[in-house]
Amino acid sequence: MLKQRVKHKKGEKKISIEKANKKKVKEKGQDIFDKVPELIELMIPDCVDEKRDYTVLGYDKYTRCFVISTYPNKTFLGWLDRIFNLLGDITLSIINRPANDDSVIRQLNKKVTILESERQTYESKGNIDLIHPLEKMIFDYDQIRKQVQMANDKLFFVTILLRINAKDLEELNAKSNLLKNEFSKISAKARCLNFRQLNGLKANLPFNDLNIFDYERNVTSDGLATMFPIASSNTVSSANGVPIRKKLFYRFASIFRYI
């Protein structure tokens, strides 16, 4: 095999590839449109320093991610508005994905059968105190099954992520305690994502990067409709405005824009 050797003449300067490319760009002229900031540059923080239960995103920028682990028995339209009014600078992400109807119907049928068997067992033993809660559960599951089977309702898997922002750690702790107290008033619970703050930060951003699945909860389309930001107390809008477009989807209306 022949080995090719490159000999430099005496007095010849060695130029690296990087310097050659820079010289080429300088001679050709730089493209002015290459110096425009991209969308990701407007969203990324100065730094990401993950701690056990919070993250530092730069100078006077502290954030803590929560996930709702326990939901109230019944939700109503605007049940999350009070959190925004009290805490102010907070980021909310609601991730939902529809469940398969066939799988939902099969599982609900199995659940109703099991509860019916338990009810008959308790009734034969004379445990009257446990019969009424079982009958209520049987009725609720059977109603959901009928609605899904008739295509009048649908089941969703929902994850609600909250991110509190503050200027220092003391303010962050005060807001975190206020958040937990407010959710406890409606029999709900917000859990801090310990040792998973970076995962919570990614899931809270609009990149469709959900990697937290252990806090998904089941809701019907009516329950999901109460989580949509249809109305906000801090939104400035026209009193005489009318919706210019309406889209009906599984029994709830989504209003896209008001004028």
C-alpha positions as CSV (number, residue, x, y, z in Angstrom):
1,M,0.0,0.0,0.0
2,L,1.4,3.4,-0.9
3,K,1.3,6.1,1.7
4,Q,0.7,9.6,0.4
5,R,2.7,12.3,2.2
6,V,1.9,16.0,1.9
7,K,5.0,18.1,1.8
8,H,4.7,21.8,2.6
9,K,7.0,24.1,0.8
10,K,9.3,26.3,2.7
11,G,7.6,29.5,3.8
12,E,4.1,28.1,3.1
13,K,1.5,28.8,5.9
14,K,-0.6,26.0,7.3
15,I,-4.4,26.9,7.3
16,S,-6.9,24.9,9.3
17,I,-10.3,23.9,7.8
18,E,-12.1,26.2,10.3
19,K,-10.1,29.2,9.3
20,A,-10.6,28.3,5.6
21,N,-14.3,28.2,6.0
22,K,-14.3,31.5,7.9
23,K,-12.2,33.0,5.1
24,K,-14.6,31.6,2.5
25,V,-17.7,33.0,4.3
26,K,-16.0,36.4,4.6
27,E,-15.2,36.5,0.9
28,K,-18.7,35.3,-0.1
29,G,-20.6,37.6,2.3
30,Q,-22.7,36.6,5.3
31,D,-26.4,36.0,4.9
32,I,-28.4,38.5,6.9
33,F,-31.3,36.1,7.4
34,D,-29.1,33.6,9.3
35,K,-28.8,36.1,12.2
36,V,-32.5,36.0,13.0
37,P,-33.2,34.4,16.4
38,E,-35.1,31.1,16.3
39,L,-38.3,30.3,18.2
40,I,-36.4,28.0,20.6
41,E,-34.0,30.9,21.5
42,L,-37.0,32.9,22.8
43,M,-38.2,30.2,25.1
44,I,-35.1,28.6,26.6
45,P,-34.0,30.0,30.0
46,D,-30.5,31.4,30.9
47,C,-29.7,28.2,32.7
48,V,-31.3,25.0,34.1
49,D,-30.1,24.1,37.6
50,E,-32.2,21.2,38.9
51,K,-32.5,20.8,42.6
52,R,-34.5,18.2,44.6
53,D,-37.8,20.1,44.6
54,Y,-37.2,23.2,42.5
55,T,-35.3,24.5,39.5
56,V,-33.2,27.6,39.0
57,L,-33.7,29.1,35.6
58,G,-31.4,32.1,35.9
59,Y,-31.1,35.3,38.0
60,D,-34.1,35.8,40.2
61,K,-36.0,33.0,38.4
62,Y,-37.1,30.1,40.6
63,T,-39.7,27.5,39.5
64,R,-41.3,24.5,41.1
65,C,-43.4,21.9,39.3
66,F,-46.5,20.2,40.7
67,V,-48.9,17.6,39.4
68,I,-52.5,17.1,40.6
69,S,-52.7,13.6,42.1
70,T,-56.2,13.7,43.7
71,Y,-59.1,15.4,42.0
72,P,-62.3,16.7,43.6
73,N,-65.4,14.5,43.3
74,K,-67.1,17.0,41.1
75,T,-65.6,19.8,39.0
76,F,-67.2,23.0,37.7
77,L,-66.4,25.5,35.0
78,G,-63.6,27.7,36.2
79,W,-62.6,25.6,39.2
80,L,-58.9,26.5,38.6
81,D,-59.5,30.2,38.3
82,R,-59.0,30.8,42.0
83,I,-55.4,29.4,41.8
84,F,-54.5,32.0,39.1
85,N,-56.1,34.8,41.0
86,L,-54.1,34.0,44.2
87,L,-50.7,33.0,42.8
88,G,-50.5,35.1,39.8
89,D,-47.3,33.9,37.9
90,I,-48.2,30.3,37.4
91,T,-48.1,28.0,34.3
92,L,-50.8,25.4,33.8
93,S,-50.7,22.5,31.3
94,I,-53.5,20.1,30.8
95,I,-52.6,17.0,28.8
96,N,-55.3,14.7,27.7
97,R,-55.6,11.7,25.5
98,P,-58.7,9.8,24.5
99,A,-59.2,6.2,25.7
100,N,-60.3,3.4,23.4
101,D,-64.0,3.0,23.5
102,D,-64.0,-0.8,23.2
103,S,-61.6,-1.2,26.0
104,V,-63.5,1.2,28.2
105,I,-66.8,-0.7,27.7
106,R,-65.2,-4.1,28.4
107,Q,-63.5,-2.8,31.6
108,L,-66.7,-1.1,32.8
109,N,-68.7,-4.3,32.2
110,K,-66.2,-6.3,34.3
111,K,-66.2,-3.6,37.1
112,V,-70.0,-3.6,37.2
113,T,-70.1,-7.4,37.4
114,I,-67.6,-7.5,40.3
115,L,-69.5,-4.8,42.2
116,E,-72.8,-6.7,41.7
117,S,-71.2,-9.8,43.1
118,E,-69.9,-7.9,46.1
119,R,-73.4,-6.3,46.7
120,Q,-75.1,-9.7,46.7
121,T,-72.4,-11.1,49.1
122,Y,-72.9,-8.2,51.6
123,E,-76.7,-8.4,51.3
124,S,-76.7,-12.2,52.1
125,K,-74.4,-11.5,55.1
126,G,-76.6,-8.6,56.4
127,N,-74.0,-5.9,56.0
128,I,-76.5,-3.1,55.1
129,D,-74.1,-0.3,55.6
130,L,-72.0,-1.3,52.6
131,I,-74.9,-1.9,50.2
132,H,-75.8,1.8,49.5
133,P,-72.2,2.9,48.5
134,L,-71.9,-0.2,46.2
135,E,-75.3,0.6,44.6
136,K,-74.2,4.2,43.9
137,M,-70.9,3.0,42.3
138,I,-72.8,0.4,40.2
139,F,-75.2,3.1,39.0
140,D,-72.4,5.5,38.1
141,Y,-70.3,3.0,36.2
142,D,-73.4,1.6,34.4
143,Q,-74.4,5.1,33.3
144,I,-70.9,5.9,31.9
145,R,-70.9,2.5,30.1
146,K,-74.2,3.3,28.4
147,Q,-73.2,6.8,27.4
148,V,-69.9,5.5,25.9
149,Q,-71.6,2.6,24.2
150,M,-74.2,4.9,22.6
151,A,-71.4,7.3,21.5
152,N,-72.8,10.1,23.6
153,D,-69.8,10.4,25.9
154,K,-66.1,9.5,25.9
155,L,-63.4,8.8,28.5
156,F,-60.1,10.7,28.6
157,F,-56.8,10.3,30.5
158,V,-55.9,13.7,31.9
159,T,-52.7,15.0,33.6
160,I,-52.7,18.5,35.1
161,L,-49.3,20.0,35.6
162,L,-48.6,23.3,37.4
163,R,-45.4,25.4,37.5
164,I,-45.0,28.1,40.1
165,N,-42.6,30.9,39.3
166,A,-41.0,33.2,41.9
167,K,-38.0,35.6,42.3
168,D,-36.5,33.9,45.3
169,L,-36.7,30.7,47.2
170,E,-38.7,32.3,50.1
171,E,-41.4,33.5,47.8
172,L,-41.5,30.1,46.0
173,N,-42.1,28.3,49.3
174,A,-44.8,30.7,50.3
175,K,-46.6,30.2,47.0
176,S,-46.2,26.4,47.2
177,N,-47.9,26.3,50.6
178,L,-50.7,28.5,49.4
179,L,-51.2,26.2,46.4
180,K,-51.5,23.1,48.6
181,N,-53.9,24.8,51.0
182,E,-56.2,26.0,48.2
183,F,-56.4,22.5,46.7
184,S,-57.1,20.9,50.0
185,K,-60.2,23.2,50.4
186,I,-61.8,21.4,47.4
187,S,-60.6,17.9,48.5
188,A,-57.9,17.9,45.9
189,K,-54.1,17.4,46.2
190,A,-51.2,18.9,44.4
191,R,-48.0,16.8,44.7
192,C,-44.5,18.2,44.2
193,L,-42.4,16.3,41.6
194,N,-39.4,15.6,43.8
195,F,-36.3,14.5,41.9
196,R,-38.3,15.0,38.7
197,Q,-38.4,18.7,38.3
198,L,-36.7,18.7,35.0
199,N,-39.2,16.2,33.6
200,G,-42.0,18.3,34.9
201,L,-40.5,21.4,33.3
202,K,-40.3,19.7,29.9
203,A,-43.9,18.4,30.2
204,N,-45.1,21.8,31.1
205,L,-43.6,23.4,28.0
206,P,-45.6,23.3,24.7
207,F,-43.4,20.7,23.1
208,N,-45.7,17.6,23.5
209,D,-43.0,15.9,25.6
210,L,-45.0,14.2,28.3
211,N,-43.0,11.7,30.3
212,I,-45.0,11.6,33.5
213,F,-47.8,9.0,33.2
214,D,-48.2,7.8,36.8
215,Y,-50.6,10.7,37.6
216,E,-53.1,10.2,34.8
217,R,-56.7,10.2,35.9
218,N,-59.9,9.2,34.1
219,V,-62.5,11.9,33.2
220,T,-65.5,12.0,31.0
221,S,-66.0,14.7,28.3
222,D,-68.2,16.8,30.7
223,G,-65.3,16.8,33.3
224,L,-62.8,17.6,30.6
225,A,-64.9,20.6,29.4
226,T,-64.6,22.2,32.9
227,M,-60.8,22.3,32.5
228,F,-60.9,24.3,29.2
229,P,-60.0,28.0,29.5
230,I,-63.3,29.1,28.1
231,A,-63.6,32.0,30.5
232,S,-61.0,33.9,32.5
233,S,-61.6,36.6,35.1
234,N,-58.4,38.4,34.0
235,T,-59.2,38.5,30.3
236,V,-60.1,41.9,28.8
237,S,-62.8,41.4,26.2
238,S,-65.7,43.2,24.6
239,A,-69.0,43.1,26.4
240,N,-70.9,43.0,23.1
241,G,-68.7,40.4,21.5
242,V,-70.0,37.3,19.8
243,P,-68.3,34.0,18.9
244,I,-67.2,33.9,15.3
245,R,-66.8,30.2,15.3
246,K,-68.0,27.3,17.3
247,K,-67.0,23.6,17.1
248,L,-69.0,20.9,18.8
249,F,-67.0,17.9,19.9
250,Y,-68.4,15.2,22.2
251,R,-71.1,17.3,23.8
252,F,-69.0,20.4,24.7
253,A,-68.4,23.5,22.7
254,S,-65.0,25.1,22.1
255,I,-65.1,28.8,21.5
256,F,-62.1,29.7,19.4
257,R,-62.2,33.5,19.3
258,Y,-64.3,36.5,20.5
259,I,-64.6,39.8,18.8
